[in-house]
Amino acid sequence: MSVAEFMTLVRKHYNIDVTRDQCYKAKKRIQGSIEEQYSKLWDYCEELKRQNPGSTVLVKTSLRGDDPVFERLYICLDQLRKGFIDGCRTMVGFDGAFIKGQHPGQLLSAVGIDANNGMFPIAFAIVETESRDTWTWFLEIFFNDVGVRDTGHGWVFITDKQKGLGQAIEALKPDAEHRHCVRHLHNNFKLAGHGSLALKQRLWAAARKNGISVDLCGIPCYHGLAAISRQQRSPMTYVNEVYKREAYDKAYSNYISPMPSQQLWRKSGHRPIKPPLYHKQSGRPKKARNRPVDEIPKGATKLRRYGIVIHCSVWGGEGHNATNCGRADGNMGRGKGRGRGRGRGRGTSLVHPSEEE
């Protein structure tokens, strides 16, 4: 929570105006200093494992003199691991995100897909930078946790263009199927200058068509349904178990125990961890977050429609409507005409100059 948000919260609930300096001091007193938070990391990890037995909680440090310095943290709760293994398909998506603040870093995550096509978090890690080395470190631990054996045959991994991730997967699990997120793929097209609406609609239509053909949705193709119906059998007997209600229940049947207050944590007795050294993140520093092309604007009252190819009522072209038609004469080409149908634009002539008498 930022200082400005803190001020707004105090004004709303207590009807008191406070200064930024007062809020900053109060926030620091509540949260503690960065050094204090890192010094409690050993105790936190031990308590997390005590409350959730079987979980994988690993901390990687380096020495600065006699003091351990934080480098990386990996957490995979046993309840999430069991839920993924028992109730989700062998498909995992990997992604990375920036961590801002006095000690910036990267948050790496692994997410599965449940029987209802919902996202199922499995594991995450905090590392110094995003590179092939950090992704390899994360993937080696993760694959061992969830049981991805040998060369990865039968597994599907979905990624974007994370730095070093594709190379790490290829080196560790060369036989696994590697796919790319369609939304990120379209964003990459947009950045390359190919951002037309027609391309976006056709890309999503192709992805959905491919999803049906390879049984991503769990329902057999139309030919298979016809054959099953002819034999007077139920289609549900041919649906993979990972798409059924029983698998969904198994995925969420495990209880994650919450953490108690810090005063109740057991002391590990280890030497306190020091904050990490500052690591400059790769790439040019950004002043604002890169918003995805298809992100819903703040305050929007309608959701975007996907997979629908719109047509122009003036010329019949795809990917635009009559309002945005660049071939229409007069005001309609500038988005001012509101007429419907051919030749009904307000004050617009659709007769080509060569055809006028």
Secondary structure, DSSP 4 states (H G I P E B T S, - for coil): --HHHHHHHHHHHH-----HHHHHHHHHHHH--HHHHHHTHHHHHHHHHHHSTT-EEEEEEEEETTEEEEEEEEEE-HHHHHHHHHHS-SEEEEEEEEE-SSS-EEEEEEEEE-TTS-EEEEEEEEESS-SHHHHHHHHHHHHHHHT--TT-TT-EEEE-S-TTHHHHHHHH-TTSEEEE-HHHHHHHHHHTT---HHHHHHHHHHHHHHHHHTTTTS---HHHHHHHHHTT--GGGGS-GGGSHHHHHHHT-SPPPPP--GGGPPP--PPPPBPPPP-PPSS---SS----TTPPPTT--SPPP-S---B-TTT--BS--STT-SSS-GGGGGT-----STT-STT---S-GGG--
